């Protein structure tokens, strides 16, 4: 009886090395297009149901693709470009304003602040402590945080040219994916099923649902809050409403919320004796800030039934790890990993029984 042939270890190592080299080389060649490819994939996955609805009305795929690209330019590209270009154009002014903030004393809190339910006493005490600090007391405590936030915002918004190039690539790839969406989806599903026969297709569907959930819940809510907040600032007469709206959009995307710029507008109005406008803006700000407690969960639940904590952790972690595109990458990674882990845990007792 012939002994069993031992595996050719050298051949296996060479094959693995060649495959690794091809993978690294392919990623290196595609590196300039990866941001646009990720953005385009995210946009197409999130808007594919709308694309199919437009196609049913237009009856032509190319016409539906053209309509979707025009909507993409108006709804996504132009607002983001305006926000980034506004921050970049006023970057020097923002930094000079922070460095040369005048010394002034915060006035005492109005009486109605103490009467606010639940938080009134705490807010009034904190406000009074800032007021008692005298000229520069408030700024001395806020200036380091304001400088860090301004450096971060301007650093991410300064590369307007790079953003335009990425958006141009994104629009082109988005059009191609709209035209060949079914083929691209089938290829990804086949690849996932080849890698993981049991849960590959399910993981792809979950990734698509997670992207759609984040696009609906996070991005739509951020755009809605920043738009409403900017309208309130402009109507109240706060200077620099355009810049503050851009800051609002960035902060809402980062899940920090719109409270800080809106609170700054309220304080500015109080300091300039526009008390009626300040009170109205304060009420409007509370309504805008509370939108994410109602709109975001409803929109996210329409996309995927996942834990809100998991999605928010993915959004924040992805934002710090990968930048703005991490808003979508982070939740997808956590959602797919959590679902596959849960499926593996649930399957273990059945297989061992």
Secondary structure by P-SEA (a helix, b strand, c coil): cccccccaaaaaaaaaaaaaaaaaaaaaaaccaaaaaaaaaaaaaaaaaaaaaaaaaaccaaaaaaaaaaaaaaccaaaaaaaaaaaaaaaaaaaaaaacccbbbbcccccccccccccaaaaaaaaaaaaacccaaaaaaaaaaaaaaaaaaaaaacaaaaaaaaaaaaaaaaaaaaaaaaaaaaaaaaaaaaaccccaaaaaaaaaaaaaaaaaccaaaaaaaaaaaaaaaaaacccaaaaaaaaaaaaaaacccaaaaaaaaaaaaaaacaaaaaaaaaaaaaaaaaccccaaaaaaaacccccaaaaaaaaaaaaaacccccccaaaaaaaaaaaaaaaaaaacccccc
